[in-house]
Amino acid sequence: MEHDPFAGKVAVPTLALTGAEDGCLDTRVYDITMKTTDGTHPLFPRGLEVRRVEGAGHFLHQVGCAG
């Protein structure tokens, strides 16, 4: 039997980081695909927080540190 990595729920609080200037993936995908109409996250029962990093693109690690 093959393991399906998308079959379960994430059991820990989750932080998703995305670049506000991502030209590869529209950052609204988090808002559209991760929430239900009542604003909950069915796959993230302990919570999902999405933070958009201003000035960052698709590769967040290539952004200079503000110090």
N, C-alpha and C positions, 0 to 999 in steps of 0.2 A: 504494500500500500504506500503510495507516494504522499509525502507531507505537503499540505497546502499552507504556505506562510500567511495567507490572507484569510484563513478560516476562523481565527480566534479574535479575541479582543485584546487590546493593549492594557495590561493590568497596572500600569504605573502612570502618574501624571506625565504628560508629554508636552514638550516645547518644540514647535516647528519653526525653523528660521528660513526666510526667503528674501531674496534681494528685491527691493522695490523697483529696480530698473531691469529686472530679468527679461531679456529679449527672447528667451527660449521657451519659457513656461509662464503663462499668465498667472500671477500670484493669487488671483481670485479663485483659482482652482481649489484652494484650501476651503474657501468659504462655500463654494458651490457643492463640492463633493463630500465634505466631511461633516456637514450639519444637516439635521432634519428640519422640518418646517418650524418646530418649536425651539430651535436653537441648540439642542443637545447634540452630543457626538456619540452615536450608537457604538462605534468601535473603540471609543476612548472613555469608558465609564468613570475614570479618575480625573478626566479633564484633558482638553487639548487647547493650548494657547498658541496662536500664530503671531509671530513678530516679523514685521517687514523691516529690513535693514535699509535705511535711506542711503543712497549713493552706491549701493551694491547691485551687481548684476547676478548672473546665474552662478558664478563661482564666488561665494561669500569669502572664502579664505584669501582671495586676492585683493581684498579691500584693505587699505592702510588703516592702522589703529589711530584712534583719536587721542589716545594717551591716557 
